[in-house]
Every structure is written in structure tokens, then in C-alpha cells.
Amino acid sequence: MFILNTNSDYRQPLEPGFADMLGAAAAAKVERHLTYRDHHAPTPLLSLPGLAVEIGVAAIHVKDEGQRLGLGSFKALGGAYAVIELVLEEAARLLRRPVDIAELHSQAVRQVAERMTFACATDGNHGRSVAQGAQLVGGRAAIFVHAGVSEGRVAAIARFGAEMIRVDGSYDDSVKEAARIAEENGWTIVSDTSWPGYERIPGLVMQGYTALVREAVGAMPEVPTHVFIQAGVGGIAAAVAGHLALSLGDRRPTLTVVDPARAACLFETARAGYPVTVPHGEPTVMAMLECYAPSPVAWRVLSRVADAFMTVDEEDAISVMRRLARPAPGDPGIVAGESGGVGLAGLLRAVADPAVKAALSIDEHSRIFLVNTEGATDPDKYEEIVGLSPAAVAGGDVDGRHA
């Protein structure tokens, strides 16, 4: 399914607060934060010239967030950043003076963090980031996971010392339970989705994601003409769309938001013109995108600066994982988890449909930007789907043919 953005506020300026949240100064602040994080390095921006020739575009660039901060996904940028910011703010309040990121590991800041507990719901990656952030500052983390989160992903979070709490039901059920328990216990909820009266912290999470966009644009020989970006509740899509709109203005690329067909909350929201909760159905293999209600704060960005919305099916996500693992000649192999290559899946669907391709003005001059949002965050699941180990793909130990 594919629709163009026809909402009444499409192409209207972003609300004033979003410039502070997602603009150039915000991204620069996040980059400075990252210099105080272990294992920090800009993630690779990979070119896929072979695939570009195959589908008839000028260039395809993929930002590989599977190598971000040792956590395997772009979420490493968001939850931990919000935790750190909240600790610094609380330290400034208690110490009655400004507290800079350079003081992050000071005894005074650590004493503040030790009294704080950070809670969130997660499909896997966001919780890992929050747990790592809490461990980094010396705080506690309580992470709520729903029934569909694999044991491998639970174990990956628990290694940061987080208390793991299982919740019956879906991701949205775990969000509600995390908020309820956090309020009862005086914990700080660090969610990547928003609700009425709770927007600032999800905004901080989105702000953290702007670093990957700033890195990517800085590394490209030319700005992209098109972006295909996957969405769960919409945080990464809004961060990418908002930062590009604010930093590039009229030169911003045409941006398409890609949803799983089985959890198409943003697609249905765009079609209705207001936030829509879609019914729970059969689970999607795109586990990190299995969200049934959009983040309202993310929608307020996307309604203005996303140009189109589309869905992809289960086989699309699986096919693109295998395609990236066994790349076209001349292209690097990329380890993309179940949700990592969904933007590429959207691109391939778009160029295969003449009407969609024409609606997005994709041609031989188009320069495409994609984000591999996660690597093999569940290695066993990855090998089961792809038929290769993540290490084999990363090491180039494949035959170069598509699956």
C-alpha cells in the first residue's frame, strides 16, 4: 500500500520547539555527548553501486547502525542520551548550578544518578540503550518486555544490570504497564513514544537520533534526493525527516515512511489525518517495528515533512535481509536484522511499481539514502532467516549471490 501525504498541515513549517529538538544545534550537542561514550565512532556510510545500477538510480547510500556503540542498533543513540540528559538536569537542580556533560563521571553526578531508576518498555533495542545509559551513569534500570520479545534480546538487555519485567500482551500493553509501575515507584519513565502530557523525554530520545543523520549528510558527496525510512512509533522517521527539513530547507529530499503491513499505525494515521491505533493481528517478523499506535509527537513532525507513506510485507523484509547478506557484485555485505533493511524493502517495492516510482519522481538521477537501523540483535534468529551467521556476512564469507 502507498499514499502521498495529503494532510492539511503538509508542507507547513515545523512547530517552533522542533527546531530546538531536531535542528543542527541539537545534533551538534548529541555529537558532543557521544565523545563521552565508550566505543563511540561514526557508523559507516556504505555505498551500493551494484544495486543502484540494477534498479536504475544514480546512487544508494546506507547508514549502517548495526555497528553503533556496541549495541547493534540506532536506538543506542536515543535512550542512553535521554538518561544522561535527565541525570545532568537533576544534578543541576540539586547542585543549584549548571552541570556540563564533561562532569558525567564525577562523584557529584554519580551520587545523583545512584538515587534514580529509569524505566521503559521495549521490543529489545530501546531497552538495551536505556539500560546501558543507566549503567553508565550509575543509576538503575527497570525494563518491561512484552510476550513477543525473544529470550536472546532479553538477555542482551539484562547484561547491563537491568531488572527485567515480563508483561502479557503487546508492546503497547508493556508501554502502559511501564508507565503505571514507574509512577507508583517514583521511577523516571524513558519512553520512545509519547502520550498527552508526556512529550519532552520522547523528544530527547528523538534528539539523540539526529546524530546519525548529521554524520550521514556530512559524509555524502551530494545530498540525497530520496529517503526511505522505516517506522515503529515514528521516532526515527521523525528525527530523520525533521533534521533534514531543518538543515536542508528547500533542498530536503523526498521522504517516504515505511511500515510493516501487519503494524501499519503510521500509514493508517496518514490516511486518516490523525493518530490511529490499528488492531493487533498476527505478529510481524519486523519485531522492532511492531507498534500499533504512533507517537503523537513524532506524527506532528511527519504530518508536515514526510512526503509519502507505504507498507511492506513479511516476505519483503526477509528477502532484503538475504539480499544484503549476499550483495550484488561490487557491493559490501550488510548484516541487517529483521527490521534493519525495511527502508530498502520500501525502495525496492517503489521502483517495481511504475505508478509509485512516478509519484515519487525516482529516476536515473535519484540519490537514495537508507538507514540499516539494526544489525543481528538476535543472532540466532538472524541465522535462521538468512542461512548465514552474522560473522560470515560481516567477514565477506559469502558467495556474492542473492538468496
VEXDREN-2710 file (C-alpha; in Angstrom, 1 decimal):
% VEXDREN-2710
k/r/px/py/pz
1/MET/0.0/0.0/0.0
2/PHE/1.2/3.5/-0.8
3/ILE/-0.2/7.0/-0.3
4/LEU/1.1/10.5/-0.7
5/ASN/0.8/12.9/2.2
6/THR/-2.4/14.9/1.7
7/ASN/-2.8/16.1/5.3
8/SER/-3.8/19.7/5.8
9/ASP/-0.6/20.7/7.5
10/TYR/1.7/19.0/4.9
11/ARG/4.5/21.4/3.9
12/GLN/3.7/23.7/6.8
13/PRO/6.6/24.8/8.9
14/LEU/7.5/22.6/11.9
15/GLU/6.3/23.9/15.3
16/PRO/9.0/26.2/16.8
17/GLY/10.0/23.7/19.5
18/PHE/11.1/21.2/16.9
19/ALA/14.0/23.4/15.8
20/ASP/15.5/23.1/19.3
21/MET/14.8/19.4/19.4
22/LEU/15.9/18.3/15.9
23/GLY/18.0/21.1/14.3
24/ALA/21.7/21.5/13.7
25/ALA/22.5/22.7/17.2
26/ALA/20.7/19.8/18.7
27/ALA/22.6/17.3/16.6
28/ALA/25.9/19.0/17.5
29/LYS/25.0/18.7/21.2
30/VAL/24.4/15.0/20.7
31/GLU/27.7/14.5/18.9
32/ARG/29.5/16.1/21.9
33/HIS/27.7/13.7/24.2
34/LEU/28.9/10.8/22.2
35/THR/32.5/11.7/22.8
36/TYR/31.9/10.7/26.4
37/ARG/30.5/7.3/25.5
38/ASP/32.6/4.1/25.3
39/HIS/33.0/2.5/21.9
40/HIS/31.9/5.7/20.1
41/ALA/32.8/6.2/16.4
42/PRO/30.7/7.4/13.5
43/THR/29.0/4.4/11.9
44/PRO/29.8/3.5/8.3
45/LEU/28.0/5.1/5.4
46/LEU/28.1/2.4/2.7
47/SER/27.6/2.8/-1.0
48/LEU/25.7/0.2/-3.0
49/PRO/26.7/0.9/-6.6
50/GLY/25.8/-2.5/-7.9
51/LEU/22.3/-2.3/-6.6
52/ALA/21.9/1.2/-7.8
53/VAL/22.7/0.1/-11.4
54/GLU/20.3/-2.8/-11.0
55/ILE/17.3/-0.7/-10.1
56/GLY/18.2/2.3/-12.3
57/VAL/19.2/5.1/-9.8
58/ALA/22.3/7.2/-9.5
59/ALA/23.4/6.2/-6.0
60/ILE/22.3/4.3/-2.9
61/HIS/23.9/5.1/0.5
62/VAL/23.1/3.1/3.6
63/LYS/24.0/4.3/7.1
64/ASP/24.9/1.1/9.0
65/GLU/23.6/1.5/12.5
66/GLY/24.3/-2.2/13.2
67/GLN/27.7/-1.0/14.5
68/ARG/26.5/1.7/16.8
69/LEU/28.2/1.9/20.3
70/GLY/28.4/-1.9/20.6
71/LEU/24.6/-2.2/20.9
72/GLY/23.8/-3.1/17.4
73/SER/21.1/-0.5/16.5
74/PHE/20.4/3.2/16.1
75/LYS/18.5/3.0/19.4
76/ALA/21.8/3.2/21.2
77/LEU/21.7/7.0/20.4
78/GLY/18.3/7.7/21.9
79/GLY/17.5/6.1/25.2
80/ALA/21.0/6.4/26.7
81/TYR/21.2/10.1/25.6
82/ALA/17.9/10.8/27.3
83/VAL/19.1/9.1/30.5
84/ILE/22.3/11.1/30.6
85/GLU/20.5/14.4/29.9
86/LEU/18.0/13.7/32.7
87/VAL/20.7/12.9/35.2
88/LEU/22.6/16.1/34.3
89/GLU/19.4/18.1/34.7
90/GLU/18.7/16.6/38.1
91/ALA/22.3/17.2/39.2
92/ALA/22.0/20.8/38.1
93/ARG/18.7/21.2/40.1
94/LEU/20.2/19.7/43.3
95/LEU/23.6/21.4/43.0
96/ARG/22.0/24.7/42.0
97/ARG/24.4/25.3/39.2
98/PRO/24.8/24.3/35.5
99/VAL/26.2/20.8/35.1
100/ASP/28.1/20.0/31.9
101/ILE/28.5/16.7/30.1
102/ALA/32.2/16.9/31.0
103/GLU/31.2/16.2/34.6
104/LEU/29.3/13.0/33.7
105/HIS/31.7/10.7/35.6
106/SER/32.2/13.0/38.6
107/GLN/31.3/11.8/42.0
108/ALA/28.7/14.5/42.5
109/VAL/26.8/13.5/39.4
110/ARG/27.2/9.8/40.2
111/GLN/25.7/10.3/43.6
112/VAL/22.6/11.9/41.9
113/ALA/22.3/9.1/39.4
114/GLU/22.5/6.4/42.1
115/ARG/19.2/7.6/43.5
116/MET/17.4/7.4/40.1
117/THR/15.7/4.5/38.4
118/PHE/14.9/4.6/34.7
119/ALA/12.1/2.5/33.3
120/CYS/10.9/1.8/29.8
121/ALA/9.0/-0.7/27.6
122/THR/10.9/-2.1/24.7
123/ASP/10.8/-4.6/21.8
124/GLY/14.5/-5.0/22.5
125/ASN/16.8/-2.2/21.2
126/HIS/15.4/0.8/23.1
127/GLY/15.6/-1.0/26.4
128/ARG/19.1/-2.0/25.8
129/SER/20.0/1.7/25.3
130/VAL/18.2/2.8/28.4
131/ALA/19.9/0.0/30.4
132/GLN/23.3/0.9/29.1
133/GLY/22.8/4.6/29.9
134/ALA/21.7/3.8/33.4
135/GLN/24.7/1.6/33.9
136/LEU/27.0/4.3/32.5
137/VAL/25.8/7.0/35.0
138/GLY/25.5/4.6/37.9
139/GLY/21.7/4.5/38.1
140/ARG/19.2/1.6/38.0
141/ALA/17.1/0.4/35.1
142/ALA/13.7/-1.5/35.0
143/ILE/12.9/-2.7/31.6
144/PHE/9.4/-4.0/30.6
145/VAL/9.2/-6.5/27.7
146/HIS/6.1/-8.0/26.2
147/ALA/5.4/-11.6/25.3
148/GLY/6.9/-11.4/21.8
149/VAL/10.4/-10.3/22.9
150/SER/12.8/-13.2/22.4
151/GLU/14.9/-14.5/25.2
152/GLY/18.1/-13.6/23.3
153/ARG/17.0/-9.9/23.3
154/VAL/16.1/-10.1/27.0
155/ALA/19.5/-11.5/27.8
156/ALA/21.2/-8.7/25.8
157/ILE/19.4/-6.1/28.0
158/ALA/19.9/-7.9/31.3
159/ARG/23.7/-7.9/30.8
160/PHE/23.7/-4.2/31.7
161/GLY/22.3/-5.0/35.1
162/ALA/18.7/-4.1/34.3
163/GLU/15.7/-5.5/36.2
164/MET/13.7/-7.3/33.5
165/ILE/9.9/-7.4/33.9
166/ARG/7.7/-9.5/31.6
167/VAL/4.3/-8.2/30.6
168/ASP/1.5/-10.2/28.9
169/GLY/0.3/-8.8/25.6
170/SER/1.8/-6.5/23.1
171/TYR/4.3/-3.7/23.0
172/ASP/1.6/-1.1/23.6
173/ASP/0.5/-3.1/26.7
174/SER/4.0/-3.0/28.0
175/VAL/4.2/0.8/27.5
176/LYS/1.1/1.2/29.7
177/GLU/2.4/-1.1/32.4
178/ALA/5.8/0.5/32.5
179/ALA/4.2/3.9/32.9
180/ARG/1.9/2.6/35.7
181/ILE/4.6/0.9/37.7
182/ALA/7.0/3.8/37.2
183/GLU/4.5/6.3/38.6
184/GLU/3.8/4.0/41.6
185/ASN/7.5/3.7/42.4
186/GLY/8.7/7.2/41.6
187/TRP/10.8/6.0/38.7
188/THR/11.6/8.1/35.6
189/ILE/10.0/6.7/32.5
190/VAL/12.2/7.0/29.4
191/SER/9.8/6.1/26.6
192/ASP/10.4/6.4/22.9
193/THR/6.7/7.0/22.3
194/SER/4.7/9.9/23.6
195/TRP/1.2/10.5/25.0
196/PRO/-0.8/13.5/26.3
197/GLY/1.3/15.3/28.9
198/TYR/4.4/13.2/28.2
199/GLU/6.4/14.5/25.2
200/ARG/9.7/16.0/26.4
201/ILE/11.5/12.8/27.2
202/PRO/10.5/11.1/23.9
203/GLY/11.7/14.3/22.3
204/LEU/15.1/13.8/23.9
205/VAL/15.2/10.3/22.6
206/MET/14.4/11.6/19.1
207/GLN/17.1/14.2/19.5
208/GLY/19.6/11.5/20.1
209/TYR/18.9/10.1/16.7
210/THR/19.8/13.3/14.9
211/ALA/23.5/12.4/15.2
212/LEU/23.2/9.6/12.6
213/VAL/21.6/12.0/10.1
214/ARG/24.3/14.7/10.6
215/GLU/27.0/12.1/10.2
216/ALA/25.5/10.7/7.0
217/VAL/24.8/14.0/5.3
218/GLY/28.4/15.1/6.2
219/ALA/29.8/12.0/4.5
220/MET/27.8/12.1/1.3
221/PRO/29.3/13.6/-1.9
222/GLU/25.9/15.2/-2.6
223/VAL/22.7/15.5/-0.5
224/PRO/20.2/12.7/-1.2
225/THR/17.1/13.2/-3.4
226/HIS/15.1/10.5/-1.7
227/VAL/14.9/8.8/1.7
228/PHE/13.1/5.6/2.6
229/ILE/12.9/5.3/6.4
230/GLN/11.2/2.6/8.5
231/ALA/8.9/3.4/11.4
232/GLY/7.6/1.8/14.5
233/VAL/6.0/4.5/16.6
234/GLY/7.7/7.1/14.4
235/GLY/10.7/8.3/16.4
236/ILE/13.5/7.6/13.9
237/ALA/11.4/8.6/10.9
238/ALA/10.5/12.0/12.6
239/ALA/14.1/12.6/13.6
240/VAL/15.4/11.9/10.1
241/ALA/12.6/13.9/8.4
242/GLY/12.8/16.8/10.9
243/HIS/16.5/17.2/10.9
244/LEU/16.7/17.1/7.1
245/ALA/13.9/19.6/6.7
246/LEU/15.5/22.0/9.2
247/SER/19.1/21.6/7.9
248/LEU/18.4/21.5/4.1
249/GLY/15.2/23.6/3.7
250/ASP/14.1/23.6/0.1
251/ARG/16.8/21.1/-0.8
252/ARG/15.4/18.4/1.5
253/PRO/14.9/15.0/-0.1
254/THR/11.5/13.4/-0.8
255/LEU/10.9/11.2/2.3
256/THR/8.8/8.0/2.4
257/VAL/7.9/6.4/5.7
258/VAL/7.8/2.6/5.6
259/ASP/5.6/0.5/7.9
260/PRO/5.1/-3.3/8.3
261/ALA/1.7/-4.2/6.7
262/ARG/0.9/-6.0/10.0
263/ALA/1.6/-3.0/12.2
264/ALA/0.9/0.0/9.9
265/CYS/0.0/2.6/12.5
266/LEU/1.7/5.5/10.7
267/PHE/0.3/4.5/7.3
268/GLU/-3.2/4.4/8.8
269/THR/-2.6/7.6/10.7
270/ALA/-1.5/9.4/7.5
271/ARG/-4.6/8.0/5.7
272/ALA/-6.9/9.2/8.4
273/GLY/-5.2/12.5/9.1
274/TYR/-5.0/12.0/12.9
275/PRO/-3.3/9.4/15.2
276/VAL/-4.8/5.9/14.7
277/THR/-4.4/2.8/16.7
278/VAL/-4.5/-0.3/14.5
279/PRO/-5.9/-3.6/15.7
280/HIS/-3.5/-6.3/16.9
281/GLY/-3.2/-9.2/14.5
282/GLU/-0.7/-11.7/13.5
283/PRO/2.8/-10.7/14.7
284/THR/5.3/-9.4/12.2
285/VAL/8.8/-10.6/11.7
286/MET/9.8/-6.9/11.8
287/ALA/9.8/-7.2/15.6
288/MET/11.3/-3.8/16.3
289/LEU/8.6/-2.1/14.3
290/GLU/5.7/-4.0/15.8
291/CYS/3.8/-1.0/17.2
292/TYR/0.1/-0.4/16.9
293/ALA/-0.1/3.3/17.9
294/PRO/2.0/6.1/16.7
295/SER/3.9/8.6/18.9
296/PRO/1.9/11.8/18.7
297/VAL/5.0/14.0/18.9
298/ALA/6.5/12.1/16.0
299/TRP/3.3/12.4/14.0
300/ARG/3.3/16.2/14.4
301/VAL/6.7/16.2/12.6
302/LEU/5.8/13.6/9.9
303/SER/2.4/15.2/9.1
304/ARG/4.4/18.2/7.9
305/VAL/7.6/16.9/6.3
306/ALA/7.0/13.3/5.3
307/ASP/6.0/13.1/1.6
308/ALA/4.6/9.6/1.4
309/PHE/3.7/6.5/3.4
310/MET/3.8/2.9/2.4
311/THR/3.8/-0.7/3.8
312/VAL/5.9/-3.7/3.1
313/ASP/5.0/-7.4/3.7
314/GLU/6.8/-10.1/5.7
315/GLU/8.5/-11.6/2.6
316/ASP/9.8/-8.2/1.7
317/ALA/11.6/-7.8/5.0
318/ILE/13.0/-11.4/4.8
319/SER/14.1/-11.0/1.2
320/VAL/16.0/-7.8/1.8
321/MET/17.9/-9.4/4.8
322/ARG/19.1/-12.1/2.5
323/ARG/19.8/-9.7/-0.3
324/LEU/22.0/-7.5/1.9
325/ALA/23.8/-10.6/3.2
326/ARG/24.5/-11.8/-0.4
327/PRO/25.0/-8.5/-2.2
328/ALA/25.2/-7.5/-5.8
329/PRO/28.7/-7.6/-7.3
330/GLY/30.8/-4.7/-6.1
331/ASP/28.6/-4.0/-3.0
332/PRO/29.5/-4.8/0.6
333/GLY/27.6/-7.4/2.6
334/ILE/25.5/-5.8/5.3
335/VAL/24.2/-7.5/8.4
336/ALA/20.6/-6.3/8.7
337/GLY/18.3/-7.6/11.4
338/GLU/14.6/-8.2/10.8
339/SER/13.7/-4.5/10.9
340/GLY/17.1/-3.1/9.7
341/GLY/16.5/-3.3/5.9
342/VAL/12.9/-2.3/5.8
343/GLY/13.7/1.1/4.2
344/LEU/15.4/-0.8/1.4
345/ALA/12.4/-3.1/1.1
346/GLY/10.3/0.0/0.6
347/LEU/12.6/1.3/-2.1
348/LEU/12.6/-2.0/-4.0
349/ARG/8.8/-2.1/-3.8
350/ALA/8.6/1.5/-5.0
351/VAL/10.8/1.1/-8.1
352/ALA/9.0/-2.1/-9.0
353/ASP/5.7/-0.2/-9.3
354/PRO/5.6/2.3/-12.1
355/ALA/2.9/4.4/-10.6
356/VAL/4.7/4.7/-7.2
357/LYS/8.0/5.3/-8.9
358/ALA/6.5/8.1/-10.9
359/ALA/4.6/9.6/-7.9
360/LEU/8.0/9.8/-6.1
361/SER/9.9/11.1/-9.2
362/ILE/12.5/8.3/-8.9
363/ASP/14.7/8.1/-12.0
364/GLU/18.3/7.6/-13.1
365/HIS/19.4/10.8/-11.3
366/SER/18.0/9.8/-7.9
367/ARG/20.3/9.5/-4.9
368/ILE/18.8/7.3/-2.2
369/PHE/19.5/7.4/1.5
370/LEU/18.6/4.5/3.7
371/VAL/19.3/3.5/7.3
372/ASN/20.1/-0.1/8.4
373/THR/18.5/0.5/11.8
374/GLU/19.8/-2.7/13.4
375/GLY/22.2/-5.5/12.9
376/ALA/21.7/-9.0/14.2
377/THR/20.4/-8.1/17.6
378/ASP/19.2/-11.7/17.9
379/PRO/22.0/-13.6/16.2
380/ASP/20.2/-17.0/16.3
381/LYS/17.0/-15.5/14.7
382/TYR/19.2/-13.8/12.0
383/GLU/21.0/-17.1/11.1
384/GLU/17.7/-18.9/11.0
385/ILE/16.3/-16.4/8.5
386/VAL/19.3/-15.7/6.4
387/GLY/21.1/-19.0/6.4
388/LEU/24.4/-17.4/7.3
389/SER/25.9/-16.3/10.5
390/PRO/26.4/-12.6/11.1
391/ALA/30.1/-13.1/11.3
392/ALA/30.2/-14.8/7.9
393/VAL/28.3/-11.8/6.3
394/ALA/30.4/-9.2/8.1
395/GLY/33.6/-11.0/7.0
396/GLY/32.5/-11.3/3.4
397/ASP/32.5/-15.1/3.6
398/VAL/29.5/-15.5/1.2
399/ASP/29.2/-16.4/-2.5
400/GLY/28.0/-12.9/-3.6
401/ARG/24.7/-14.2/-5.0
402/HIS/21.2/-13.1/-3.9
403/ALA/19.3/-15.6/-1.7
END
